[in-house]
Amino acid sequence: MKESLMDVICCPLDKADLELDVDERDDGEILEGTLTCTECGEVYPIEDGIPNLLPPDMREEEETAA
């Protein structure tokens, strides 16, 4: 995920800003980390450079189906 994406993405639940916490970065690309909503506090993972912005209930369904 490019850090510039932070200018256009928001929390899918309440459309509030997201706070970025980077765990791993490579050549300006964020590979691992989290996005946390500044309003509701929901945490969205970034895995393999892909932010998972599914709402929590849909994320849980996806994990059990895998």
C-alpha positions as CSV (number, residue, x, y, z in Angstrom):
1,M,0.0,0.0,0.0
2,K,1.3,3.4,-0.8
3,E,1.2,6.0,2.0
4,S,-0.5,8.4,-0.4
5,L,-3.6,6.2,-0.3
6,M,-4.2,7.7,3.2
7,D,-5.5,10.8,1.4
8,V,-8.5,8.9,-0.1
9,I,-9.4,6.1,2.2
10,C,-11.6,6.3,5.3
11,C,-13.3,4.0,7.8
12,P,-16.0,2.0,6.0
13,L,-18.3,2.2,9.1
14,D,-18.4,5.9,9.9
15,K,-16.3,7.6,7.1
16,A,-13.9,9.0,9.7
17,D,-10.1,9.4,9.1
18,L,-7.8,6.4,9.7
19,E,-4.5,6.5,11.6
20,L,-1.7,4.5,10.1
21,D,0.7,2.4,12.2
22,V,3.4,0.8,10.1
23,D,5.1,-2.5,11.1
24,E,7.0,-3.2,7.9
25,R,7.9,-0.9,5.0
26,D,9.9,-1.6,1.7
27,D,10.9,1.1,-0.8
28,G,8.0,3.4,0.3
29,E,5.5,0.6,0.2
30,I,3.7,-0.3,3.4
31,L,3.7,-4.1,3.6
32,E,2.4,-4.8,7.2
33,G,0.6,-2.6,9.7
34,T,-2.8,-1.4,10.8
35,L,-5.2,1.4,10.1
36,T,-7.2,2.6,13.1
37,C,-10.4,4.7,12.9
38,T,-10.1,8.0,14.8
39,E,-13.8,7.9,15.7
40,C,-14.9,4.3,16.4
41,G,-11.5,2.8,17.1
42,E,-12.0,-0.1,14.7
43,V,-8.7,-1.6,13.6
44,Y,-8.1,-2.7,10.0
45,P,-5.0,-4.9,9.1
46,I,-2.6,-4.3,6.3
47,E,-1.2,-7.6,5.1
48,D,1.2,-8.1,2.2
49,G,0.7,-4.5,1.2
50,I,-3.1,-4.8,1.1
51,P,-5.4,-2.9,3.5
52,N,-8.4,-5.0,4.5
53,L,-11.2,-2.5,4.9
54,L,-14.0,-5.0,5.2
55,P,-16.3,-4.2,8.2
56,P,-15.5,-6.5,11.2
57,D,-18.4,-8.8,10.7
58,M,-17.5,-9.5,7.1
59,R,-13.8,-10.0,7.9
60,E,-14.8,-12.7,10.5
61,E,-16.9,-14.5,7.8
62,E,-14.1,-14.3,5.3
63,E,-11.6,-15.8,7.9
64,T,-13.9,-18.7,8.8
65,A,-14.5,-19.5,5.1
66,A,-10.8,-19.7,4.3
